[in-house]
Amino acid sequence: MKISVTIPQVFYDVIARVLPGYLFLFAINCEVDLRILRSLSASARTSVDAVLNGIGYTVLSYFMGWVLLAGTVGSLRKRVMGEIEGAREPQQRSPSLREMFHRIRIKHPGEGFRILKLRAEARMIETSRTAMCCASVVGIFGLLFGKSPLFGLSGQSHSERAAKIVIPLIAALAFRRCERRTWRNYFGNIPVTYKILFHTRVAKVTPGLSSQGG
């Protein structure tokens, strides 16, 4: 197992999947009575229990992040990639951005990790937008069926329930505004980094040449 491959991949999973999954669980836990999360917190009587519960919560967050990523619609990824590809000169469109990225990762793991982090950030923003949309939908069900034992919102006013729809929706719109910028940051860095790493030629200086002359 190569550390240079494993660590970036784990880092990617934490940013792109675990964080949006945790955000989603936190948001809907504020809206409905999630007994599974409540039981995890209540069972932590010792430090070992707390660690195990933390691992369980992380796994659950990863799973939810994976589901949210798979269910994401309206992604700007392909559109932005097409814009970046189209902006390149026709004679410079080979290799593709995908091939450039893989070559950077193989030849220069450090730079590949930096670009991978940019992609993870774009995925995080995109998946978090989906998470907030889903949380807003849950809030709508809470507004309609607030007296149900599942939601446990019988003591809340309609304005409080409405806020649990509006706040996630505003967050979703904010994430949407950031999506294009993060994807452009990712795809735009690939050709620039590739050109610097593989096309830049360093001029050779002949020893003693600079000391000659006036």
Steps between C-alpha positions, in 0.01 A plus 500: 500500500657827387466787747515754214184340354312401817521828692369722215215255439400497868529878505275516193240277666496715813449824308272382220285246686533506880457877546187532281358186663562643846344831396192319374462293818546809715242694300227238508577417864397857573174439315392148592544263790778269375505232766808329356710814553351560843580143603861539384545804723320345797707179494834681531574433868876448473777637278506171309126530435552857381772391255287213368200729464716752319612230258141390452388858435785546251404183313136612495605843374712339228210283389260795490757708312540220246122478452468878467784512246337224296168686511640841405330658199582813305875465537710767328799269469466401133394848395800666661735231369366565148558873544860448611564251217342736247718790614818305414662532160386223258855369463539487878186299581692175510549361758163560661456652844437153644825365350690805624371451853598132512845572362554772762391261778738228379805716430454763770292362794531823698345714227249225427392507864454877485276472192314206654424723798344757264279228351400384848400856589285523188333169583446615858323817387292307247401223743429749780260679267316170450505439876339837572236444232412166660493661845261763366273224366508333841404836647199514269385160624555624854279800430225278362529212745651668805268320740630161394720321761766461231561872486439588863423864418161530666626770736631725223318782328443519127760777469764279661415216264505737202845622604622142475398509136633844413840478671613181321363641173706817540805287576432293187485815287826624655672170419363519145660841451838355600484193277617657173790678669627183670472290183678769295770512765548125468490466121690826445791385714555180300633648171694771681673249729557260210666771292729601785601142584539354150548785251721747683862489389767628737782672317840344559769742618855427391735510800713814502298669228349756735845606617621588151467837339495858635 
